[in-house]
Amino acid sequence: MELLLSRLRSLIHGKRPDAPRSGAPKKPFPGALPLTALILGAVLLLLILRLFVKAPPGFLLTEDKKFEQFTENIFRNEMSGSTLNLHYTIADPAAYQIDTAEVSLGNASLAARQQAIASTENYLNTLKQFDPDKLSEKHRLTYEVFRAHLETELAAADYLLYDEPLSPTLGIQAQLPVLLAEYTFRTRRDIEDYLSLLSQIPDYFSSILSFEREKAAAGLFMSRACADEVVKQCKEFIQDPQKNYLITIFDEKIDAIQNLSADEKISYKSRNQSILTGYVIPAYQELSAKIASYAGSSTNTQGLYHYPQGSAYYQYLVKSTVGDDRPIEKIEEAIKKQVVEDFTAIQQLAASRQPAKKESSDTQAQSNEPDSDAQAQSDEPDSDTQAQRTDPIAEEVWSAGVMRMLPIDMAVLESCDPTLRARSSAETKSEASGTSIPAAMLAELREKITTDFPVLPDVSCDIKYVHESLQKYLSPAFYLTPAIDDYQNNVIYINPDNNYDSIELFTTLAHEGYPGHLYQSVYWNATQPDLLRTLLDTGGYTEGWATYVEMYAFGLWEEDPSLAALYQKNRSFTLGLASLLDIGIHYRGYSLNDVTAFLSKLGFSEDTAQMLYQSILQAPANYLKYYVGYLNFCDLRDDVAAVQKDRFSLREFHRMILETGPAPFYILRQEISRKVIHP
């Protein structure tokens, strides 16, 4: 997964102040003063300047320039609303004329969300005053993406209480400690801001709890199972306050700063521990206690479908987070079509691997020391035992319950949801501890993709290993999105607490690195997009791209191409299956019994079915970001290839996608169509 802040899309991390007036100039009008002084002299100059002061904002500016100033003002306002967002988005706020005087975590109350809707309306009304036909291509696209974002968010005005800031999978109680642990100390001011943010957590959590009370009163509180998981997470975080990992990690970062004296380091460490034990731990205790007390008000133990407006909210969620505006039924049909194709391909690939493995087994049976069991099994090539002897992957394919040719690979699902990952990985730690292995793979990927992807600017990438105290809570691997003014320095984290075989590590690094998140993020920032576009992330684009290129990377694995192809189809199949269940649970009302009965026919155990059901229950549309996003890129590629025929270039297609940047797919498709027809 990509570790991203919610930024403008989220109402959790920041406020949305009222929209600034359109076209308010940030500096005197260029050219006016020298020309007037030469012609009219000092007295007339003063009179004309007085007229200029009274002129409406944006006087003498082009439509394009007024729009640029409008969007830059929004960017500054949004960045000023949350210090955490600001820190992760910009390394040097002063260079963007952003006021950093006030340190704030934001406000998550219902009143703040309602105010955000009002601000969104103001933004949209002001935006509509611009004529997109008078804007440059760059600004016209920003106009379209921003308008789509605002209209989509306004459509959610009736569903504010359906949002869940404390979900077990992606909730703020789980994500905030990670964001604080990774908070970079570039300056002394960063350290002070960090400590101030810690002290504000009680107030921030109080605003979340006020929102949860509103949800409970409306009969929209999370299920008891979800509430129990949130409470469990909070208790795990605070179970040993004096040894909390935010103390350990802070101390390590302070020790690494060279321009601090020994006394200063001691002082900072002492302040951090005092604030953590005096503010943060009590805040988590209060959050845990209140959520436990609200759990009794829960009226729904199933998906969004079983809430009064749940299906409508799910449709909004898919459009907002995935960027796909098709009816859910159309999306569902597209998933089913691909699932069937993948299943057929898996059957064929698995069958094609059997003869070579059988021949190897027969050869062993004819050796100087024959194995009678092996000889007997060679007469039954289709048995589960034979499959296990000859090919562990084939065994996984051939012995999956009543449908014996169905692939079962929960690692695929686990890679998108760390809560499903089993955590016994001594072998992984020994493999992952060799820094040269992933570094070499990353270098290999960067070299191999040059045929089908544009050249990327030279940037650095450090591969780090997740701190031991965080390994239980983080994904198998993640790319930490850098600040937009520091995109040359990148970091990919690998969690040693996960079992990776070589091909899994290779394709995971493709997802996170080249040509995945790192590549896409660096390429996009290097185009110098409008600042506002850097806040308008579409999850289906970013995660869909990373999944699309991960699938591509299976084709770069040279050790065993047929095995890589089997892995790729298996991954696509299982992600598709999870996406179908996501729609089934939240849009069609599937119960746990429905899901368990369905999955049991496919060879899944009851425990596995329950884990998957709970995972999907806790994060609606999460799987769709990855899988439906991936399918959209495949469809775009195929459509462009059908139009261009012999002229089609995969490299050129990828360039168009990357230069268009994150956008809903209905806008992305329009842009690609325009470029294909009028290159």
C-alpha positions in Angstrom: 0.0 0.0 0.0 1.0 3.6 -0.3 1.2 5.5 3.0 -0.7 8.7 2.0 -2.3 11.5 4.0 -5.9 12.2 3.3 -5.1 15.9 2.5 -7.9 17.9 0.8 -10.1 14.9 0.2 -10.4 14.1 3.9 -12.5 16.1 6.5 -10.5 14.5 9.3 -7.1 16.1 9.1 -7.8 19.7 8.3 -10.3 22.5 7.9 -11.6 24.0 4.8 -11.7 27.8 5.3 -14.0 30.0 3.2 -12.9 30.4 -0.4 -10.8 33.5 -1.1 -12.0 36.0 -3.6 -11.2 35.1 -7.1 -8.1 36.6 -8.6 -6.8 38.5 -5.5 -3.3 39.7 -6.6 -0.3 38.7 -4.6 1.9 41.4 -6.0 1.6 44.8 -7.8 0.5 44.6 -11.5 3.6 44.2 -13.6 4.4 47.0 -16.0 1.8 49.5 -14.8 4.0 51.7 -12.5 7.0 52.3 -14.8 4.7 53.2 -17.9 2.6 55.6 -15.8 5.5 57.4 -14.3 7.1 58.1 -17.6 4.0 59.6 -19.2 2.1 61.4 -16.5 4.6 62.4 -13.8 4.4 62.1 -10.1 1.1 63.8 -9.4 -1.0 62.0 -12.0 0.8 58.8 -10.9 -0.6 59.1 -7.4 -4.1 59.6 -8.8 -4.0 56.6 -11.1 -2.6 54.4 -8.3 -5.5 55.4 -6.2 -7.8 54.2 -9.0 -5.9 51.0 -9.1 -6.4 50.5 -5.4 -10.1 50.9 -5.9 -10.2 48.6 -8.9 -11.7 45.1 -8.4 -9.4 42.2 -7.6 -7.9 40.7 -10.7 -8.0 43.9 -12.7 -5.7 43.7 -15.8 -5.0 40.0 -15.1 -5.8 37.3 -17.7 -8.3 34.6 -16.9 -5.5 32.1 -16.7 -3.5 34.2 -14.2 -6.6 34.8 -12.1 -7.3 31.1 -12.0 -3.7 30.4 -11.0 -3.9 32.8 -8.1 -7.3 31.4 -7.1 -6.0 27.8 -6.9 -2.8 28.9 -5.1 -4.8 30.7 -2.5 -6.8 27.5 -1.9 -3.6 25.5 -1.6 -2.3 27.8 1.0 -5.5 27.9 3.0 -5.8 24.1 3.0 -2.2 23.7 4.1 -2.6 26.1 6.9 -5.5 24.0 8.3 -3.4 21.0 9.5 0.2 21.1 10.6 0.4 17.3 10.0 -0.7 17.6 6.4 1.5 20.6 5.9 4.6 18.8 7.2 4.1 15.8 5.0 3.3 17.9 1.9 5.8 20.7 2.0 9.4 20.7 3.3 9.8 24.5 3.2 6.5 26.3 3.8 8.1 29.7 3.7 8.9 29.2 0.0 5.1 28.9 -0.6 4.2 31.9 1.6 2.3 29.7 4.0 1.7 30.9 7.5 2.9 28.3 10.0 2.3 30.3 13.2 -0.6 28.2 14.4 0.0 24.5 15.0 -3.2 22.4 14.5 -4.3 18.9 14.1 -7.7 20.0 12.8 -11.2 19.3 13.9 -13.3 16.1 13.2 -16.6 17.2 14.7 -19.8 17.2 12.8 -20.0 21.0 12.9 -16.5 21.2 11.3 -17.6 18.8 8.6 -20.7 20.9 7.9 -18.6 24.0 7.7 -16.4 22.1 5.3 -19.4 21.5 3.1 -20.2 25.2 3.2 -16.6 26.0 2.2 -16.8 23.4 -0.6 -19.9 25.2 -2.0 -18.1 28.5 -1.8 -15.1 27.0 -3.7 -17.4 25.6 -6.4 -19.4 28.9 -6.8 -16.2 30.8 -7.3 -14.7 28.1 -9.6 -17.8 28.4 -11.9 -17.0 32.1 -12.5 -14.0 31.0 -14.6 -14.4 30.1 -18.3 -12.4 26.9 -18.8 -12.2 27.7 -22.5 -10.0 30.7 -21.7 -7.6 28.7 -19.6 -4.4 27.0 -20.6 -4.4 23.2 -21.1 -2.7 22.8 -17.8 -5.2 25.0 -15.9 -8.2 23.7 -17.8 -7.4 20.2 -16.6 -7.0 21.5 -13.0 -10.4 23.2 -13.4 -12.0 19.9 -14.5 -10.4 17.8 -11.8 -11.2 20.3 -9.0 -14.8 20.8 -10.2 -15.3 17.0 -10.3 -13.9 16.7 -6.8 -16.1 19.5 -5.4 -19.3 18.2 -7.0 -18.6 14.7 -5.7 -18.0 15.9 -2.2 -21.1 18.0 -2.2 -23.1 14.9 -3.2 -22.0 13.5 0.2 -23.6 16.3 2.2 -26.5 14.0 3.3 -24.1 11.2 4.3 -21.7 13.0 6.7 -22.5 10.7 9.6 -21.7 7.6 7.4 -18.0 8.4 7.5 -16.0 6.4 10.0 -12.8 8.0 11.2 -12.0 5.2 13.6 -12.2 2.1 11.4 -9.9 -0.7 12.6 -8.1 -1.0 9.2 -7.6 2.7 8.2 -8.8 4.6 11.2 -7.0 7.6 12.7 -6.3 5.8 16.0 -4.2 3.3 14.0 -2.7 5.7 11.4 -1.8 8.7 13.7 1.0 6.9 15.7 2.6 5.8 12.4 2.5 9.4 11.0 3.9 10.7 14.2 6.7 8.0 14.2 7.7 9.0 10.7 7.5 12.7 11.3 10.8 14.2 9.9 12.8 16.6 12.0 14.3 18.9 9.4 14.6 21.9 11.7 14.2 22.8 15.4 10.8 24.2 14.5 9.8 20.7 13.4 10.6 19.3 16.8 8.6 22.0 18.5 5.7 21.5 16.2 5.7 17.8 16.8 5.6 18.2 20.5 2.8 20.7 20.2 0.8 18.3 18.0 1.2 15.6 20.7 -0.3 17.9 23.3 -3.3 18.6 21.0 -4.3 14.9 20.6 -6.8 15.1 23.6 -8.7 17.9 21.9 -8.5 16.3 18.5 -9.8 13.0 19.9 -12.5 14.9 21.7 -13.8 16.2 18.4 -13.8 12.7 17.0 -15.8 11.4 20.0 -18.3 14.2 19.6 -18.8 13.0 16.0 -19.1 9.4 17.2 -21.8 10.4 19.6 -23.7 12.0 16.7 -23.3 8.7 14.8 -24.6 6.7 17.8 -27.6 9.0 18.2 -28.5 8.6 14.6 -28.2 4.8 14.7 -25.1 4.8 12.5 -22.5 3.7 15.0 -20.0 1.1 13.9 -20.6 -2.6 14.6 -19.7 -4.0 17.9 -17.0 -6.2 16.3 -15.4 -3.0 14.8 -15.7 -1.2 18.1 -14.0 -4.0 19.9 -11.2 -4.0 17.4 -10.7 -0.2 17.8 -10.7 -0.6 21.6 -8.2 -3.4 21.3 -5.8 -1.3 19.2 -6.0 1.6 21.6 -5.2 -0.7 24.6 -2.3 -2.3 22.7 -0.8 1.2 22.0 -0.9 2.3 25.6 -0.3 -1.0 27.5 3.3 0.0 28.5 3.4 3.8 28.5 7.1 4.1 29.6 8.2 1.9 26.7 5.9 3.2 24.1 7.4 3.1 20.7 6.9 6.9 20.1 9.4 7.4 23.0 11.9 5.0 21.5 11.7 6.4 18.0 11.7 10.0 19.1 14.9 9.4 21.2 16.6 7.8 18.2 15.8 10.7 15.9 16.9 13.2 18.5 20.2 11.4 19.0 20.8 11.5 15.2 20.6 15.3 15.0 24.2 16.6 15.2 23.6 20.3 15.8 21.9 19.7 19.2 23.9 19.9 22.4 23.7 17.0 24.9 21.6 19.2 27.3 19.2 20.0 24.5 18.8 16.4 23.6 18.0 15.5 27.2 15.5 18.3 27.4 13.7 17.3 24.2 13.5 13.6 25.3 12.2 14.6 28.7 9.5 16.9 27.2 8.4 14.2 24.8 8.1 11.5 27.4 6.2 13.9 29.7 3.8 15.0 26.9 3.3 11.4 25.8 2.4 10.1 29.2 0.5 13.2 30.3 -1.5 13.9 27.1 -1.3 11.1 24.5 -1.8 8.1 26.7 -4.8 9.6 28.6 -6.3 10.6 25.2 -6.1 7.0 24.0 -7.5 5.8 27.3 -10.5 8.2 27.0 -11.0 7.2 23.3 -11.0 3.5 24.2 -13.4 3.9 27.1 -15.9 6.1 25.2 -15.9 3.8 22.1 -16.6 0.8 24.4 -19.5 2.7 26.0 -21.0 3.6 22.6 -20.7 0.1 21.3 -24.1 -0.8 22.9 -25.8 1.6 20.5 -24.7 -0.3 17.5 -27.7 -1.4 15.4 -25.9 -3.0 12.4 -23.4 -5.9 12.4 -23.3 -6.1 8.6 -22.3 -3.9 5.6 -23.4 -0.4 4.5 -26.4 -1.9 2.7 -28.2 -2.4 6.0 -28.1 1.3 6.9 -31.0 3.5 5.7 -28.9 5.2 2.9 -26.1 2.7 2.9 -26.2 1.7 -0.7 -26.3 5.3 -1.9 -23.4 6.2 0.4 -21.4 3.2 -1.1 -22.0 4.5 -4.6 -20.6 7.9 -3.5 -17.7 6.2 -1.8 -16.7 4.3 -5.0 -16.9 7.4 -7.1 -15.0 9.5 -4.6 -12.2 7.1 -3.6 -11.9 5.0 -6.8 -12.8 7.7 -9.3 -15.2 5.5 -11.3 -18.6 7.1 -12.0 -20.2 4.0 -13.6 -23.2 2.4 -11.9 -22.1 -0.2 -9.4 -23.7 -2.9 -11.6 -21.5 -2.0 -14.5 -18.4 -2.2 -12.3 -19.5 -5.5 -10.9 -19.9 -6.9 -14.4 -16.4 -5.8 -15.4 -15.0 -7.5 -12.3 -16.9 -10.7 -13.0 -15.6 -10.8 -16.6 -12.0 -10.5 -15.6 -12.4 -13.0 -12.8 -13.7 -15.6 -15.3 -10.8 -14.9 -17.7 -8.2 -15.2 -14.9 -9.7 -18.4 -13.6 -9.6 -19.9 -17.1 -6.0 -18.8 -17.5 -5.0 -20.3 -14.2 -6.4 -23.6 -15.2 -4.4 -23.6 -18.4 -1.2 -22.4 -16.7 -1.4 -24.9 -13.9 -2.1 -27.8 -16.3 0.9 -26.8 -18.5 3.2 -27.0 -15.5 2.2 -30.6 -14.6 4.0 -32.7 -17.2 7.4 -31.3 -16.6 7.1 -31.9 -12.9 5.7 -35.4 -13.4 8.7 -36.3 -15.6 11.0 -35.2 -12.8 9.1 -37.5 -10.3 9.2 -40.4 -12.7 13.0 -40.0 -13.1 13.4 -40.2 -9.4 11.3 -43.3 -9.3 13.8 -45.0 -11.6 16.9 -44.1 -9.6 19.2 -46.6 -7.9 17.2 -46.3 -4.7 13.6 -46.3 -5.9 10.9 -44.9 -3.6 7.9 -47.2 -3.7 5.6 -44.4 -2.6 6.8 -42.1 -5.3 6.4 -45.0 -7.9 2.9 -45.6 -6.8 2.1 -41.9 -6.9 3.5 -41.6 -10.4 0.5 -43.7 -11.6 -1.9 -41.1 -10.1 -0.6 -37.7 -11.5 -3.8 -35.9 -10.6 -3.8 -36.8 -6.9 -3.3 -34.1 -4.2 -0.3 -36.0 -2.9 1.4 -36.0 -6.3 0.7 -32.3 -6.7 2.3 -31.6 -3.3 5.4 -33.6 -4.2 6.0 -32.1 -7.5 5.0 -28.4 -7.3 3.7 -26.6 -4.2 2.1 -23.9 -6.3 0.3 -26.6 -8.3 -0.9 -28.2 -5.1 -2.4 -24.9 -4.1 -4.2 -24.8 -7.4 -5.3 -28.5 -7.7 -6.5 -29.2 -4.2 -8.7 -26.3 -3.4 -11.8 -28.0 -2.0 -14.7 -29.0 -4.1 -13.5 -26.9 -7.0 -10.1 -28.6 -7.2 -8.6 -26.3 -9.8 -9.3 -23.0 -8.0 -6.3 -21.0 -6.7 -6.2 -20.1 -3.0 -3.6 -17.5 -2.2 -4.5 -15.4 0.9 -1.1 -13.7 0.7 -2.6 -11.7 -2.2 -5.3 -10.4 0.0 -3.0 -9.9 2.9 -0.7 -7.6 0.9 -3.6 -5.2 0.6 -4.7 -5.6 4.2 -2.1 -6.1 6.9 -4.7 -7.4 9.3 -4.9 -10.6 7.3 -1.1 -11.3 7.4 0.1 -14.2 9.6 3.2 -13.1 11.6 5.6 -16.0 11.9 8.5 -15.1 9.7 11.9 -16.1 10.9 12.7 -17.0 7.3 11.6 -13.7 6.0 13.8 -11.8 8.5 16.9 -13.7 7.5 16.2 -12.9 3.8 15.1 -9.4 4.3 18.0 -8.5 6.5 20.3 -8.5 3.5 19.8 -4.9 2.3 21.5 -5.7 -1.0 18.6 -8.0 -2.1 15.8 -5.5 -2.3 18.2 -2.8 -3.4 19.4 -4.9 -6.3 15.9 -5.8 -7.2 14.9 -2.1 -7.3 17.9 -1.3 -9.5 17.0 -4.2 -11.8 13.4 -3.0 -12.1 14.5 0.6 -12.9 16.6 -0.8 -15.7 14.1 -3.2 -17.1 11.2 -0.8 -17.4 13.0 1.7 -19.7 11.5 0.0 -22.8 7.9 0.5 -21.8 8.1 3.6 -19.5 9.5 7.1 -20.0 12.8 7.9 -18.4 12.6 9.2 -14.9 14.7 12.1 -13.5 17.5 10.9 -11.3 16.4 10.6 -7.7 17.6 8.8 -4.6 15.7 6.0 -2.8 16.6 4.6 0.6 15.3 1.2 1.5 14.6 1.0 5.2 13.2 -1.6 7.5 10.2 -0.9 9.7 11.2 -0.3 13.3 10.7 -3.4 15.4 8.1 -1.8 17.6 6.0 -0.9 14.5 6.2 -4.2 12.6 3.0 -5.6 14.0 1.0 -2.5 12.9 2.3 -1.8 9.4 1.9 -3.2 5.9 4.3 -5.7 4.4 5.9 -2.7 2.6 5.0 0.9 1.8 6.3 4.0 0.0 6.2 7.1 2.1 5.1 9.9 -0.2 7.7 12.7 0.0 7.1 16.4 0.2 6.3 18.0 -3.1 9.4 20.2 -2.9 11.7 17.3 -1.8 10.6 14.6 -4.2 14.2 13.8 -5.1 14.6 12.0 -1.8 12.5 8.8 -1.5 12.1 6.0 1.0 10.6 2.6 0.7 10.0 0.6 3.9 10.0 -3.1 4.1 8.5 -4.9 7.0 10.7 -7.8 8.1 7.7 -9.3 9.9 6.3 -10.7 6.7 7.1 -13.8 4.6 8.3 -12.9 1.1 9.6 -15.3 -1.4 11.7 -13.8 -4.2 9.0 -13.2 -6.7 6.7 -11.6 -4.1 9.5 -9.2 -3.0 10.3 -8.4 -6.6 6.7 -7.5 -7.5 6.1 -5.7 -4.2 9.1 -3.5 -5.0 7.5 -2.9 -8.4 4.3 -1.8 -6.7 6.0 0.5 -4.2 9.0 1.6 -6.3 9.6 1.2 -10.1 7.4 1.7 -11.9 4.9 2.0 -9.1 4.3 4.6 -6.4 7.8 6.1 -6.3 8.0 6.3 -10.1 4.5 7.8 -10.5 5.0 10.3 -7.7 8.4 11.5 -8.9 7.2 11.7 -12.5 4.2 13.7 -11.5 6.1 16.2 -9.3 8.7 16.6 -12.0 6.0 18.0 -14.4 5.5 20.9 -11.9 1.7 20.5 -11.7 -0.6 23.2 -10.3 -0.2 23.1 -6.6 -3.8 22.3 -6.1 -3.5 19.2 -8.1 -1.0 17.8 -5.6 -3.9 17.7 -3.0 -6.5 16.2 -5.3 -5.4 12.6 -5.0 -7.7 9.9 -6.5 -7.1 6.5 -4.8 -8.2 4.5 -7.8 -5.5 6.3 -9.9 -2.6 5.9 -7.5 -3.4 2.4 -6.1 -4.7 1.3 -9.5 -1.5 2.4 -11.2 0.6 0.6 -8.6 -1.5 -2.6 -9.1 -1.4 -2.3 -12.9 2.4 -2.0 -13.0 2.8 -4.8 -10.4 0.9 -7.1 -12.7 3.3 -5.9 -15.5 6.3 -6.7 -13.3 5.4 -10.4 -13.1 6.4 -10.5 -16.8 9.8 -9.2 -15.9 10.6 -12.1 -13.6 13.0 -14.3 -15.6 13.7 -17.2 -13.2 10.5 -19.0 -14.0 8.2 -17.2 -16.4 5.4 -19.7 -16.3 5.3 -19.6 -12.5 5.3 -15.8 -12.6 2.4 -15.9 -15.0 0.5 -18.2 -12.6 1.2 -15.9 -9.7 0.0 -12.9 -11.7 -3.3 -14.5 -12.7 -3.7 -15.8 -9.2 -3.2 -12.3 -7.7 -5.6 -10.8 -10.2 -8.2 -13.5 -9.4 -8.1 -13.2 -5.7 -8.2 -9.3 -5.8 -11.2 -9.6 -8.1 -12.9 -12.1 -5.7 -12.4 -9.7 -2.8 -13.7 -6.8 -4.8 -16.9 -8.8 -5.8 -17.4 -9.5 -2.1 -16.9 -5.8 -1.3 -19.8 -5.0 -3.6 -21.8 -7.9 -2.3 -21.4 -6.9 1.4 -21.9 -3.2 1.1 -24.2 -2.8 -1.9 -26.2 -6.0 -2.1 -26.3 -6.8 1.7 -24.4 -10.2 1.9 -24.3 -11.4 5.4 -21.4 -13.3 7.1 -23.3 -16.5 6.5 -23.7 -15.7 2.8 -20.0 -15.0 2.4 -19.0 -18.1 4.4 -21.2 -20.4 2.4 -20.0 -18.9 -0.9 -16.3 -19.1 0.0 -16.6 -22.6 1.4 -17.6 -23.8 -2.0 -14.3 -22.4 -3.3 -12.2 -24.1 -0.6 -11.9 -21.3 1.9 -12.1 -22.2 5.6 -14.7 -20.7 7.9 -12.0 -18.7 9.8 -10.6 -17.3 6.6 -14.0 -16.3 5.4 -14.7 -14.5 8.6 -11.4 -12.6 8.5 -12.1 -11.5 5.0 -15.6 -10.5 5.8 -14.5 -8.4 8.7 -11.7 -6.8 6.7 -14.1 -5.7 4.0 -16.7 -4.7 6.6 -14.2 -2.3 8.1 -13.0 -0.6 4.9 -15.7 -0.2 2.3 -14.4 0.1 -1.3 -10.8 -0.3 -0.2 -10.2 -3.3 -2.4 -11.8 -1.5 -5.3 -9.2 1.2 -5.3 -6.6 -1.4 -6.2 -8.6 -3.7 -8.5 -11.1 -1.5 -10.3 -8.3 1.1 -10.7 -6.2 -1.6 -12.3 -9.0 -2.7 -14.6 -9.5 0.9 -15.7 -5.9 1.2 -16.8 -6.1 -2.1 -18.7 -9.2 -0.9 -20.5 -7.7 2.4 -21.3 -4.6 0.7 -22.7 -6.6 -1.7 -24.8 -8.9 1.1 -26.1 -5.9 3.2 -27.2 -4.2 0.2 -28.8 -7.4 -0.5 -30.8 -7.5 3.0 -32.1 -3.8 3.4 -32.9 -3.2 -0.2 -34.1 0.3 -0.4 -35.5 1.1 3.1 -34.2 0.4 2.1 -30.6 3.4 2.4 -28.2 3.0 1.2 -24.6 5.7 3.7 -23.6 3.8 6.6 -25.1 0.6 5.4 -23.5 2.2 5.4 -20.1 3.7 8.8 -20.8 0.2 10.2 -21.4 -1.2 8.6 -18.3 1.7 9.9 -16.1 1.6 13.5 -17.5 -2.2 13.7 -17.1 -1.7 12.9 -13.4 -4.1 11.7 -10.7 -7.7 12.2 -11.8 -11.0 10.4 -11.8 -11.1 7.9 -14.6 -13.9 9.6 -16.4 -11.7 12.7 -16.7 -8.6 10.6 -17.4 -10.4 8.8 -20.3 -11.4 12.2 -21.8 -7.9 13.5 -21.7 -6.4 10.4 -23.2 -9.0 10.3 -25.9 -8.2 14.0 -26.7 -4.5 13.2 -26.9 -5.0 10.2 -29.1 -7.3 12.0 -31.5 -5.3 15.2 -31.5 -1.7 14.3 -30.5 
